[in-house]
Each structure stands twice: as structure tokens, then as C-alpha cells.
């Protein structure tokens, strides 16, 4: 049996060891999930909602322990981990509180029958392939609505998250979820194709890389199964004027450097008008130079390490290669920090070529990319010149103008004077290479569901 370890990115040390499943374990895992589905789908809505409500309370009660897990696994600073945990328990609470309205039958015009309505039925066993950057929140987005529906779930989390992924199962079961309804498995990405293809699996949700998403979607399509993909992003952040420029740039830096820049919906491409571009460079240089990296449990640190030394090195090497090719200039940072662990400097790239690798493709690290636009139309041209379409934002004192520009962004989520807002009652998802499908709010129970039409007619 193969094994893997927690590789602590705060200090580079190898910690606890875990066993991966064997391919031969798949039958037992899916048989348990299928058997559990037969009873869980029949559980009253009140019972399912009660489990979600109790789960929310457990996340709240255990936040110190749970925050430490992800601090050790992927380097998230404790304050940011607790922010993630709060969003997580709010998702479970929201679905518990809105259970009856979300699952209510939808009456339709009788249209010649005595009664016509649509009922929401669960699909069955779902596979969730989840990433390491938000270990609890990403799982909650998928788990809460689908457990409420009556689906049963098999979680394949990122291999660097063995502590937090098992906690997701343990907390649900402590809250009263029957065994087999939610199973955390330690598996490799190469084992997922067989799970997706298995006839006992009814659908798959993946949050992760475009390569993994394409592989999952291909197999799911070949076997006539629903898939939901939340992939990368290269979000634009357009600044229309310099009326509140210092405050706006404070927001940008905080959002971009959150989670060491490892967020799919972080604002990555900062687009400003040419008449205050130099002012923006000067201000950003000062702000980004002040960002201090440090361990997850160092309250004085502004930013934790990246998720691994390999991830850090990939970002640093990509910047160096891009600068060498003339695609951008490093104004601040760009290098690894000379200490044990996966730390790098907060970085500002200026004079970015929008058509280059650095300009077009997502950089998953603490790297701000600054672009100069001649006017609003040029800013929109830069913003929409992307294969990604997750989210974007427009910042300006003239709200009508900012609103108009935001509505023209070719993304799944547009914001005015904010960015990366997420909450249980807001749909989440993108278009293009950012994936398809929507999570959270009422859309969360609309993906892996059988919208079952029922018509009742009299005899004769």
C-alpha cells in the first residue's frame, strides 16, 4: 500500500504518514455509498437539515483545532483559516435554515391534468475532487446542498490535506450523519478515472486545475454523467479613476496576497488608466514591499508560505523566465525567501505584456500584475482578452459608470467596488476555462438533482 506524508510548508519538515487506498478498495467504498443512498434519500428533510445545523456548530466549536490542521498542511495563516471556517459553517447553517424552501415541490399549471408539479430527487452517489487552497470551504460548497438533497458523497481531497479532509467526515458523522453517506478517501488523481466511470457514481464535482477538469469531464461525458467544474481564473480588477486610489490599492493588495495569492478568484490583473499609472506603481511598490511572509501561527506575518516548496519554485521560475523574455518587469520581489519552508516575496510585475504567458495565464502565487489602459474601452479589451471567466471587478467613484462597465465583463461573477465576495446565498461559478455549473444558494441544489416531473390524471 502506498503512503504519503504531511509536508509542512511552514518549515519544510515531513510530518504524519497516511495510507492511500488500493484500486481493489473501490468496490467496497462505492458499495457502502450506494447502500447508504437507499436510506439517506428517504430521510426526512428535518433530519438532513438537523445534521447540517449541528455540523455548523461543530465547525464553530472546533475552529482552533481545524485552523491548525490547514496551517500545517498548506500554510494558511490562523486568522485567514478562521475566516474560511466561518464561511464554512455559515454554508451549512444556510442550507439547514432554507431546507424546506429549497426542496419544496414546484407546482406548474395543470395543463390538462389534475395536478402537475416538479419534485427535486437526489441522483445518487457523487464524487467530489477538491483542492488544497480552501480545504473546508470548497468541501462545504459541494457537500451541504447535496447532503440536503439526499445524495451520498465520496470525497477525494488533495493529498496534502489528509487531516482536514478526514475532519470533514468526522464532524458530519459526529453531527449525526449515518456512516457511508460521506466517505473521505485517500487516493491519487490517477485513481479517479475509474471512480468517475463506475456505474455506481452518478456525478462528479471537481475544483482544481484545467487539466484535471478536462480529464474528469471527458470521462463523465463518455459515461453520460453530470459534471461540475470550477477551475482557474485570471480575474481583472479595473480602476476607473484615482479619486480613492490609495484605498482601492489597499483593497487590491489585501485581496491579491490573501492565502499567499493562491485563490482562483483573487484579482490577478490590475488594470488602471494611463493618467494615474505612475502613481499606482509608486503606491503599489510601497504597499507590496511591506507585505511580510511568515509561518501560519505568526500573528505578525501578513502572508503565509505557499502550499509547497515545489509550488513556490514553479512561481519563482516562471517569473524569472518571463522577465528574461521581456514579458514584464519586476518592480518588487520575485524571489524565494532564504529560510526553511515554502516562502516567497510578495511581488509586483509592471509593464506586463497582455499577450504573454505571464499576462494571459493564471499565476497561483503572491504576484500582482499591473496593466496600463488608455481608456475604459481599452481596459475592457484587456480584461476580456482571456480564456478564463471566473470573476472580475470594477472600481470607481461614479457608481453608474462602474456598474455599466462591470456588466460588460465576460465572467460568471462581477463586482463593483469589491471583489471575491462569497457567501452561502450567492451563486459561485464561471465560464470558459474557468469551468461550468454553479454552486451555493439555490443553484447549489440545482446541479446534481433529478427535476422529476409528476402529472396526475383521472381515469376515463
Protein Blocks (a to p, Z undefined) as FASTA:
>chain_A
ZZdddddfknopacdddddddfklmmmmmmmmmmmmmmmmmpcfklmmmmmmmmmmmmmm
mmmmmmmmmmmmnopafklmmmmmmmmmmmmmmmmmmmmmmmpccdddfklpabdcdddd
dfbjcdddddfklmmlmmmmmmmmmmmnopacdddddfklmmmmmmmmmmmmmnopaghj
accddddfklmmmmmmpmkbgbdcddddfklmmmmmmmmmmnopacdddddddddcddfb
fklmmmmmmmmmmmmmgghhpafkbcfbdcddfklmmmmmmmmmmmmmmpccddfklmkb
cbdcdfbfklmmmmmmmmmmmmmnopaccfbghiacddedjddcddddehiafkbmklmp
ccddddddddddfblmlmmmmmmmcfbdfbccdddfblmlmmmmmmmpccfbdcehiahi
acfklccddehjnogcdeehjllmmmmccddddddddeZZ
